Amino acid sequence: MEAPAKTQPDVTVRVFKRQFSSNPRGARLARRVGLHQLHTWGIPYLGDASESAALIIGELTANAVTHGRVPGRDFELRLTHTPGDRAVALAARWAVIDREPPPGKTVRAELDLLY
């Protein structure tokens, strides 16, 4: 006799991505749009999770337009929300990945959010 299969709860992974101009205005807009998107996913403005995300989005987008600026090339902000265990952390994990095909790189930061 076989044991009944255990069912796991459904998990909805949300993804948002958008291109921004590689200039200071694009970096500011990316931060604002990113925080708005998090708010629509239920992460309220001015909460600890939102403030942590604001710092990281702001830093990475500012670095992208300052140090990674290539004329005529935009940068992409991608946010992924995967529900699960959460703990407040400022960049729990991060990585720098070479882009294929070169040139370029992706800088990613992961936050475990409590909200």
NORDACOR-V928316 format. One record per residue. N is the residue number from 1. RES is the residue in three letters. PHI is phi in whole degrees, 0 to 359 (999 if undefined). D_FIRST is the distance of its C-alpha to the first C-alpha in Angstrom with 1 decimal. Layout:
# NORDACOR-V928316
n=<N & N>
res=<RES & RES>
phi=<PHI & PHI>
d_first=<D_FIRST & D_FIRST>
This chain:
# NORDACOR-V928316
n=<1 & 2 & 3 & 4 & 5 & 6 & 7 & 8 & 9 & 10 & 11 & 12 & 13 & 14 & 15 & 16 & 17 & 18 & 19 & 20 & 21 & 22 & 23 & 24 & 25 & 26 & 27 & 28 & 29 & 30 & 31 & 32 & 33 & 34 & 35 & 36 & 37 & 38 & 39 & 40 & 41 & 42 & 43 & 44 & 45 & 46 & 47 & 48 & 49 & 50 & 51 & 52 & 53 & 54 & 55 & 56 & 57 & 58 & 59 & 60 & 61 & 62 & 63 & 64 & 65 & 66 & 67 & 68 & 69 & 70 & 71 & 72 & 73 & 74 & 75 & 76 & 77 & 78 & 79 & 80 & 81 & 82 & 83 & 84 & 85 & 86 & 87 & 88 & 89 & 90 & 91 & 92 & 93 & 94 & 95 & 96 & 97 & 98 & 99 & 100 & 101 & 102 & 103 & 104 & 105 & 106 & 107 & 108 & 109 & 110 & 111 & 112 & 113 & 114 & 115>
res=<MET & GLU & ALA & PRO & ALA & LYS & THR & GLN & PRO & ASP & VAL & THR & VAL & ARG & VAL & PHE & LYS & ARG & GLN & PHE & SER & SER & ASN & PRO & ARG & GLY & ALA & ARG & LEU & ALA & ARG & ARG & VAL & GLY & LEU & HIS & GLN & LEU & HIS & THR & TRP & GLY & ILE & PRO & TYR & LEU & GLY & ASP & ALA & SER & GLU & SER & ALA & ALA & LEU & ILE & ILE & GLY & GLU & LEU & THR & ALA & ASN & ALA & VAL & THR & HIS & GLY & ARG & VAL & PRO & GLY & ARG & ASP & PHE & GLU & LEU & ARG & LEU & THR & HIS & THR & PRO & GLY & ASP & ARG & ALA & VAL & ALA & LEU & ALA & ALA & ARG & TRP & ALA & VAL & ILE & ASP & ARG & GLU & PRO & PRO & PRO & GLY & LYS & THR & VAL & ARG & ALA & GLU & LEU & ASP & LEU & LEU & TYR>
phi=<999 & 269 & 287 & 297 & 293 & 279 & 261 & 257 & 295 & 295 & 238 & 260 & 264 & 255 & 228 & 231 & 215 & 203 & 272 & 227 & 294 & 278 & 209 & 303 & 296 & 298 & 295 & 297 & 296 & 300 & 297 & 295 & 294 & 300 & 294 & 297 & 297 & 301 & 298 & 293 & 272 & 95 & 259 & 293 & 305 & 67 & 279 & 303 & 296 & 295 & 293 & 296 & 297 & 299 & 298 & 289 & 300 & 300 & 294 & 292 & 289 & 297 & 296 & 298 & 278 & 273 & 255 & 251 & 291 & 236 & 308 & 82 & 245 & 273 & 240 & 246 & 256 & 234 & 243 & 232 & 242 & 241 & 299 & 167 & 297 & 226 & 215 & 296 & 205 & 262 & 58 & 295 & 217 & 207 & 201 & 243 & 236 & 294 & 277 & 245 & 283 & 295 & 273 & 126 & 208 & 245 & 249 & 235 & 227 & 244 & 244 & 265 & 255 & 246 & 215>
d_first=<0.0 & 3.8 & 6.7 & 9.3 & 12.1 & 15.1 & 18.2 & 21.5 & 24.7 & 27.0 & 29.9 & 33.1 & 35.2 & 38.9 & 41.4 & 45.2 & 47.6 & 51.3 & 54.3 & 57.4 & 60.9 & 61.6 & 64.2 & 64.4 & 64.1 & 60.8 & 59.5 & 60.5 & 59.0 & 55.7 & 55.4 & 56.2 & 53.9 & 51.1 & 51.5 & 51.7 & 48.4 & 46.7 & 48.2 & 46.7 & 43.3 & 43.9 & 45.5 & 48.8 & 52.2 & 53.8 & 50.6 & 49.7 & 47.2 & 49.7 & 52.5 & 50.5 & 49.6 & 53.3 & 54.5 & 52.2 & 52.7 & 56.4 & 56.7 & 54.7 & 56.5 & 59.9 & 59.1 & 58.1 & 61.4 & 63.5 & 62.2 & 60.2 & 62.6 & 63.2 & 65.7 & 64.1 & 60.5 & 58.5 & 55.7 & 52.3 & 50.7 & 46.9 & 44.9 & 41.1 & 39.4 & 35.8 & 34.6 & 33.0 & 34.2 & 37.9 & 40.8 & 44.4 & 45.7 & 48.5 & 46.9 & 43.9 & 43.6 & 46.1 & 46.8 & 49.5 & 48.3 & 50.6 & 50.6 & 49.9 & 52.3 & 55.0 & 57.0 & 55.4 & 52.7 & 50.1 & 50.1 & 47.0 & 46.4 & 43.2 & 43.5 & 40.9 & 42.2 & 42.1 & 43.5>
